[in-house]
Amino acid sequence: MLLCEIDNTVRLWNLDLDDLLARGCAWVHDYLKNNRSVQDEDRKLCDDVGTPRR
């Protein structure tokens, strides 16, 4: 999505949900795998999520 604001700022938003999910999982990967306070079943939340597009 392309958004043009009143101050002539243009922003490009990524609304591809599969890509956003993959980016989110890449971001929390180390936390889910290494944090002792994460429950075992939660460690696998992103196991079946693809890799983000570049």
N, C-alpha and C positions, 0 to 999 in steps of 0.2 A: 504494500500500500504506500502511496506517495502522499505526503501531507504538506501543504503549503500554508504557512502561518501568516498572520497580519504583518509581522515584521520582515516579511520576505524570506524567512528561514524555510528551507525545504528539508524534510525528514523522510527517510525511506524506512518503512517498518517491515520486518519479516513476519509474515503471518502463516508460514508453512508449519503446521502443528507438529509434524513428524520431526522436522529440523529443530524446532524449539525444544521439544522433548529430549532429543539427542544432545543438544547443547547443555540443557539443564543437568542431564545425567553425567555428562563429561565434567561439569563444574563441581558436582557433589561426589564424584567417584571415590576420591581418596578419603573423604569424610565417612562415607558409607562403609568402606572396607576397613578402616583403621580406628575409628572412634569406638572406644569400649562401651560407651553408653547407648550405642545403636543396637537394637534387638536383632537377633539372628535373621528373622524373617524379613526385616527391613533392609538388611545388607544386600538382598537380591532384587530390590525394587527396579533396578535399571539393567539387569542382566540380559534382557531380551530387546533392549533398545539399540538401534543402529548408531552409526557414527555421524556426527554433524557434517553438513556440507561446508565446504570452504568457499 
